[in-house]
Amino acid sequence: MLHRRCSRTAARPPRPRQAAPEPGVPVLDVVAILGILAVFAVVALIAKGVEKL
């Protein structure tokens, strides 16, 4: 039983390699920076609203 299971996995073709990321700024970094800026903007708006009270 174990031998069959091992031979099945060994018979699979190898996975194709993923393309190497292009040099430059990764998209996730840009999204993270935009998210952080948005959080700061919301906090600033809340602070201005509290200041007017």
N, C-alpha and C positions, 0 to 999 in steps of 0.2 A: 504494500500500500504506500509506504513512504517512498519507495523507489519510483513508483508511477508519478507521484506528486512532484518529485524532484525532476523527473525527465520531462514532465509537461512544462515546467517553468523554464527549463533549459532549452526547450524547443522554440520558445518565443523569439522573434527577431529582435535585435537590439533597438532601443528607442532612438529616434533621430535626435541629434544634439540641438539644443535650443540656440537660436542666433545670439551671438554676443551683443550685449548692449552697446549702442553707439556712444562714443565719447561726448561729453557735454553734461548738461544738468538733467538728471533723471526726472521723469514726470512726477513721481511721488514726492520728491523734494519740493517741487513747485506747488503741488497741491497742499502739502503740509504748511508751507510758508503762507500761502493764501488763507488757509484755515486759521492760522495763528493771528494774522492781520485782521481777519473778520472778527475773531473773539475780542481783540483789543478795541476794535471799533464799537462793538456792542457794549463793552464795559465803559468806554468813554461816553457813549450816549446815555447810559444809565446814570453815570456820575453827573452829567449835565442836568438830567432830569431831577435828580435828588438835590442838586445844588439850588434849583429854582424853588424848591418847596419851602 
